[in-house]
Amino acid sequence: MTATTPTAPRAGALDASRTTATAARVLRQLRHDPRTIALMLLVPCVMLVLLRYVFDGSPHTFDDIGASLLGIFPLITMFLVTSIATLRERTSGTLERLLAMPLGKADLIAGYALAFGTVAIIQSALATGLSVWVLGLDVTGSPWLLLLVALLDALLGTALGLFVSAFAASEFQAVQFMPAVIFPQLLLCGLFAPRSTMHPALAAISDVLPMSYAVDGMNQVLHHPDMTATFVRDVLIVAGCALLVLGLGAATLRRRTR
């Protein structure tokens, strides 16, 4: 009887052990970078505190826009941190060495998403708890629904950061993507003016931007005591966009020959 050699795992297949190993490696690196941890966990909370006391004489204004920004701040910070951290892996050669191993693109992207998603859960819980139970954000619906939307927004920011890192050659270029990717969504999401009052061309563009549905979802929780059909639609769209962008990130992941 001849012994058969075990077949190596397919590099393109998603494997739970390889994914969790990748996530654990990224989390170990983050643990030794206190500035990045502070940026992800503390900056959204500090911004919300500043916002609350900027409108100290008009608490209803904080109630009107605080829920929206509760979703926007995590998206922005996770976009910045993820794009820079992933690009650092690419330029340092770490990504090149990982792709030379029996590690699929799906494993790598899923591992990064799992690691930063874990941080996103902590970040969203801190920001939501601070807003509702410390800063007095008045919401009609359940705070848990606020937390759900904030978490999905942070995951969307993670996915966008992973995706745009493929098109940047330096950390400075990664930051330059923020005006192109984040700022148009910020202006058109309905935070500054209702989307229905915008020019029809801009309203049409806003309809395909995921941040618009993130803000809509937050407003649904702000004004309705129960989960609405619009809220479910908004949550599904934001989650679907995050998964789509992660898939695009895996498609753009490739070895760089020097």
Secondary structure as GFF3:
##gff-version 3
##sequence-region A 1 258
A	DSSP	alpha_helix	16	31	.	.	.	ID=ss1
A	DSSP	alpha_helix	34	41	.	.	.	ID=ss2
A	DSSP	alpha_helix	43	54	.	.	.	ID=ss3
A	DSSP	alpha_helix	59	92	.	.	.	ID=ss4
A	DSSP	alpha_helix	94	99	.	.	.	ID=ss5
A	DSSP	alpha_helix	105	129	.	.	.	ID=ss6
A	DSSP	pi_helix	130	134	.	.	.	ID=ss7
A	DSSP	alpha_helix	143	164	.	.	.	ID=ss8
A	DSSP	three_ten_helix	165	167	.	.	.	ID=ss9
A	DSSP	alpha_helix	171	181	.	.	.	ID=ss10
A	DSSP	alpha_helix	183	188	.	.	.	ID=ss11
A	DSSP	three_ten_helix	195	197	.	.	.	ID=ss12
A	DSSP	alpha_helix	200	206	.	.	.	ID=ss13
A	DSSP	alpha_helix	210	223	.	.	.	ID=ss14
A	DSSP	alpha_helix	229	252	.	.	.	ID=ss15
###
